[in-house]
Amino acid sequence: MRKKIAALAVAGGAALALTAPLATTAQAAPASSITRTSACAQFIGTYTYWSDNTGWYGYRLAGSMTRTCSGSGWHTLEVTGDHKVTGSYERSQSDLLSKGQWVAVTGFSADSSVKNIRIALIDG
């Protein structure tokens, strides 16, 4: 059974302490450091978002996931939220890692069509 650890809801990134309001569609908030820690892994990366001024957002997330426990195990970085066309949004990357091993996390992004993004690191 997978156990969700360290989930944080970010509505357009506001919960990540990004304080400057977005004035135009093309304006993006500065990249913000983000960390998620589970019982046996850690994700460290950057999160950037931008608004289309209709309540929907685009985002990019990149970084690395490292196993911190002995032995090996599966770890998943999961991004979920709302999508204005399909209703729900989910993107994930799962990797089997040994202690100290890390893997790059790339390709997590969406155009101006998501909101209520949640980012979780899951063991198992």
PyMOL commands that set and color helices and strands:
alter all, ss='L'
color gray80, all
select helices_A, chain A and resi 14-16
alter helices_A, ss='H'
color red, helices_A
select strands_A, chain A and resi 3-10+32-37+41-51+57-67+72-83+87-98+102-123
alter strands_A, ss='S'
color yellow, strands_A
deselect
rebuild
show_as cartoon
